Amino acid sequence: MGFSLPRVVPAKKLLRRSLSNSNKAASMAVYVPKGHLAVYVGKNEKKRFVVPVSFLSQPLFQELLIQAEEEYGYDHPMGGLTIPCTEDAFIDTISNLNAS
């Protein structure tokens, strides 16, 4: 009898980032794969990440959502979910979610 463990994918491969000022980003801005959501991360320069919806149930990601609510309420400046932390802190959090 065997069992399989979920595959751990490095955060940089899992996350798809696009810069808001590039033409490629403009064409990709609308596309979000099924089962994922787009979030904008950063204090000054916002970068777009696409993350699995399953992260919404994780306590670490919920802490980021609480920070977003405290900072912006429900009126996010980018029109989408904006996380008020540095890009590095966000990637570290996502890496921890993938490792668990």
Beta strands, then each sheet from edge to edge (+ up, - down):
strand 1: 16-18
strand 2: 36-41
strand 3: 47-52
strand 4: 81-83
sheet 1: 1+ 3- 2+ 4+
end
